[in-house]
Amino acid sequence: MESKEKMLSFVKYEHELETEYREKLAEAKRKSDVKEFFAEYVLRLLRKINPDVPMSFTDEIKFDEKEFKYEFTGELAKVVEEIGSQSDLKAIIRRMFEAAEHRYKKIEHDENLNYFRIGNNAKK
């Protein structure tokens, strides 16, 4: 019989942060706010799992503006890979990102609509 490695679950921590995270995203007025909140809450999640993770790691979350994708770099990438290889961490981060992406696209859509409206009003 093969022994399976035990997978750790951090859903409890996800649920502890989820309401506040979603409220912060809903309050976001700028795309930069969305990126900031995503980075902050990913780090807060990681600190619940491992309190030694410094908040300064937010600098190690890089964003692609055009496609709104994220990437972990440096020490943060190592921490996420280490914890994520034996847990549901990556799935939780993916869900957090999906919520952020939805808000980001909504703000972007609203900005485009406002730009269009301003352009039309200028012609009157």
N, C-alpha and C positions, 0 to 999 in steps of 0.2 A: 504494500500500500504506500502510495506517495504521500509525503507530508506537505501540506500547503502552508505557505507563510501566512501568518495572521495579518489581515489587513486592518489598519487602524481607521477609525471613523472620527471625523471632527465636525460632524453635522451639528452637534450640540453647540459648538462655538459659532458656527454659521448662524444658527437660529438666535443666539444671544445678540449678534450684531445686525441681523437682517433688517429689522424694523427701522432702526436708527439709520442704517445705510440707505435704505430706500427713501426715507424722509429727506436725507441730505441730497440725494440725487434729484428728488422732486423739486427741491429748493434751488438747485443749480440754475444759474442764469446764463452762464457762459460755458463754452466747450472746455475751457481750461479748468473750470470748477469741477466738471465731471471727471477729468483726468486726475485732479488732485484728490477728490473723494475716493475714487477707485484705489489709488495708491495708498492713501491713508488707511482704508479699511482692509486692504490686503495685509498691510503691515500689522494692523491691530489683530487680525486673525492669526498671523504667524506668531505674534507675541503671546497670544493665549496658549498656543501650542508650545512655544519655546520662549520664555521671557527674556532670554539673552539676545534675541534678535533686536538690533538697534533701529529706532525710528528713522535714522539717517539713511537707511536702505531705500527710502522712497526715491532717492537719486538714482537708484539702480533699476528703476522701472522706466523703460524707454517706450515712447509712443510713435507710431507712424501716423502722421496727421492725415494723409490722403485716404488711407483705408481704415483708420482708427483700429490699429492692432497694437498689441503691447508685447514687450519682450523683457524678461528679467536678465540682468547682466551681473557680472562680477560675483561677489560673495552671495548675493541674494539668489542668483541662479543656482548656485550650489546648494543653498539651504532648501529652496523649493524642490529641487531634484531629489535631494536626500530624503526629505519628509514625504514628498509626493510619490516616491517609488514604492512606498509601503502603506499608502493610505489613500483616502478619497480627496486629499487636498487639491489636486489639479482640477477635479470635477467641481469642487466648491468655487475655486477661483474662476473657472469657466462660467459658472452661473452668475457670479458677481460681475464678471465682465459683460455678459449678455445684458444685464440690467443697465450697466453703464453705457453700453453701446446703444441701447434703445433710447436712453435720455439724450445722448450725444447727437444721434440722428434727428431727434425731435427738435433740439435747439438749432441744429444746422438747417433743417427744413423751415423753421420759423424765421431764421435769419434771411434765408433766400426769399421767403414770402414778403418780409418787410422790405427788403431791397427792391423787389419788384414793385411793391406798392409805392415806395418813395419815388422810384423812377417814373411811374405813371402819374403821380401827383405833381411832379415837377413840370409836366407838359401842359397842365391845365392853366 
